[in-house]
């Protein structure tokens, strides 16, 4: 039988390694947990959606265990991390995947929902890495933060998400230089639109779903979950410093200085009508309901 690791050059085995994944109830987090467990990893699932997360753990079996924790809570993360170390004996790899999004323009979006995205998507990464880092240092392991295409292309209606994901990229780049001498590697991943609950919920929004659908070419294309899992799994096995999903996302970094004015020009014909529609949607449903998208986003904002 062929060695499965021969598929990836320069890989490191995850067999027997302990992998902590936040936001592991569904989508990318759940998918990575299942794939890495299939390679022999012991996976610790950490997140808010306890019931869904437990279903993932049950599907995986003995090599998985779930801990309920809010990544914006120091106490919850410290308790979960201590539980993981007690149960599995340590932590080798941490994947900061927990993330939420809202739909809304800066002038009208629900303020609490807007700020919760930054708390989860940026401060949640910082807190996850800070709490788990001592254990990862002990094993000279790997930290992977899930950023986004939104860190490179800053679309209207996504100001908080873009800011948080750009912050995740910058944070990871600084951290990489800080911990290299300790034998720890740091990666940052930039997935484009992937068919997950978060994206499907955003697409279903009566205003911003239409705005998203108007994005041209590859920028607006949605890819199957397996595309993201293939690239992320390969990157994790290589302990990669950057993972682009798909690879063309990396090419955008070469021209990112030119992207804001291009996006502004393309938005001139779309934003005015969307702005009016957003105000009407808020009037009809309320600012909170208009803003919150996805099961994870609702769990994060209602449990805060």
N, C-alpha and C positions, 0 to 999 in steps of 0.2 A: 504494500500500500504506500502511495506517495506521501512524503512528509508534508503536512498542510502548511508548515511554515516556509516551505520553499516557494510559495506563492509570493512572498514578500522578501526582497533582498534586504539584508542588514537588519533583520528583525530580532526582537528579544521575546522570549517566551513569557506568557502570562500564567502558565500552569503553576498553581500553588500561590500565586500572588494575590494580595488582598486589594480589591478595587472598590473605593467608595465613590458612589455616584449620587449627586443631588438631582432632584426633579426626575426621579426614576419611575414614576407611576405610569407613564405613557410615552409615546413618541420616541425621540432620540435616546432619552435616558433609559427607558425600558428596553429598547432594541439593543443598545450597547451592553446592558447587563446580561441579556440572554446570549449575545454573541461571545462575550468574554468568558462567561461561565461555561459555554460550550468548549472553550479552549482550556478549561481547567482552572480558571480564576475563581476566587471566592469573592462574591459581590455583596457589598453593603449598600442597601437602597435607603436613601435619606430624602424625606420630603413631606409635604403637607397632606397629600391625598392618601391617607393611611389604607383605606380599603382597596383602592386600585393598586397601590404599591404592593400590598400583601398578595394580591392575585399574581403579580409578576414574580414575587418570591416563590409562591406556590408552584408556578409553572417551571421554575428553574430547579427547585428542589433543595437538597441539603446544603448546597454551596451558596445559598442566598439567604439573607435575613433583612428584614425591613425595620427601620426606625423612623418614627414620625418626628419631624423637626422643621421649624421655620428657619430658613437660611438668614433671615434678618435678626434672629435672636441669638445672642451670645450664649445664653444659658442653655437653650435647646441644642445648639450645635455642639457645645462642650459635653453635654450629657450623651448625645448620640455618638460622638467621637469616642468617648470613654467606653460606651457600650460596644462599639465596633472593635476596639482594641482588646477589651476583655473577652469578647466572643471569638475573634479571629486571631488574636495575638499581635496585631500590628496593622500598619497601612502602608502599602507600596505605591499605589496610584490613586490620585484624586481627580475626578472629573466634575468640575463645577458647571453643571448643565442647567440648573434650575433657572427658569426665566418666564416672564409674563410680558404681555403687551397691552396697550390700550388703543382705542381709536379716538382721535380727536385733534382739533387744532388748538394751539397754545392759548388763544384768546377766549376759548369757550369750554375746553375740556374740564372734566371734574378734577379739582385740584388734588384731592387725596389719591385718586386713581393714578393721576400723572406721576406723583411723587413715589407711589408704591413701586412703579416700574423701576425707577432708579435705585430704590432700596433693595429690591430683589435682584435685579440684573447686574448691578455694579457692586453695591455694598455687600450683597449676598456672596459674591465671588471673593471679595476681600476677607470677609469673616470666615468663609469655608476654608480658604487657604491658610489664614492665620491660625485657626484652631487645629488644623490637621498637620501643619508644616513640621512641628517637632517630630512627629512619627514618620513622616516621609523622609526627613533628613536622616533618621536612624537607619533607614533602609536604602538611602541614596536612590530615591524613587522619582516619580514623574507627576507633575501637575498639569492638567489640561483645562483651560477655560474656554467655554463655548461663547464666542463672540457672534458676529453675523456679517452678512453682506452690508447690513445697515450701518456698520462702522465705517464703510467706505463710500457708500451712496446714501446721501441724507435726504430722504423723500419727505414731502409735506405730509403732515398728519402723523409723523413718527418722530417728533423732536426728542421726546424722552427716551424712546427705544434706541434711536441713533446715538444720542449722547451717552447712554449707559454702555452700549456695545463698543463705541469708540473708546470709552474709558477702560473697558475690559482689555482691549488690545494694548493700550498704553500701559496699563497696570502690569500686564503680563510681560511686556518687553522690559520694564524696569526690574520686575521681580527676577526675571531670568538672569540678569547680570548680577543680582544680589546673592543668588544661591548657587551659582555655578561652581564656586570653590568648595561647596559642601557636597558636591556630587549629585545635586538635584537638577533635573531638566524641567523646563517649563515650556508648554505649548499653548498656542491660541488657535482656535478653529473659526473659520468664517463660512458657515453654510449660507447658501442663498435660500430662496423660498422652497421649503420642503413640506410635503403633504403630511402635516401633523394637525393635531387638534387646534393648536394656536393659530396656524395659517388658515385652516378651514373656517374657524370661527371668525377671523378677520375678513375673509372673503364673503361671509354671509352677512356682514354688516350692511345695512341699507344704503349707507353713504360711502364709507371708505372701502367697501368691497368693490364698488364701481370704480373708485379712484385707483385702486390697486390693479384692477383689470385693464386699465388704460395704459399701464406701463409697457413700453415698447420692447420687442425682441427678447433677448436672454434675460434682461433685467426683470421682466415680469413673469418669466416662465417658472412654473412650479414643478419640482422634481419628486419622484417617488421616494419614500422613506429609505428604501434599500440603497439608493444612490448615496445618500448621506452616510448610512451605516457602513457601506463598503469603504468609503474614503476615510471615515473617522477610525474605523477598526485598523486599517492599514497604518494610519498615522500614529495611533497609540502603540502598535507593535514596534514602530520605528522610534518611539519617543520623539516625535517630530516637533520642531519649534513652531511651524505653521502648517495648518491643514486647510486647504481651500476646497470647498464643495459647491460645484465641481471646480476643476482646475482653472477655468477661465476667470474665476473670481480673483485669483492672484494677479492676473494681468491688469485688472482694474486699479490695483495699487500703484502701478507704474504711471497712471494718468489721473490719479485722484485729485490733483490740483485743478484739473480742468472740469471735474464733474459738477461742482456746485452751480456754475453759471449755465451749464447744459441742462441741469435739472430745473433751474429757475425758468429758462426759456420754455421748456416743455410743460411747465406747470401753469403758464399764463392763461391757457385756454381751458384748463380743467379746475383750478382751485376756486375761482369766483363762485361758480355754481355749487361746488361742493361745500363751500363755506356757508352759503345760504341754507343748503340742505342739512348741514350739521346743526345749525341753530334750530331748524324746524324739528329735527329728530330729538334734540334736547328738550324742546318745548313739549313734545309729545310723550317722551318716555322718561325724562329726567336726565340730568347730567351723568349720574353714576351708571345707570343702565345703558346709556348711549356709549359710555367709555369702555366698560369692562368687556373683554373678549376671552374666550377659552375657559375650560374647567380650572386650569391652574391659576389663571388670573382671578377668577371668582373666589377660589379658595383663599388666595393670598390676601385679597382685599376685604373679605368678610371676616377673616380670622385675625386681622390686625387690631 
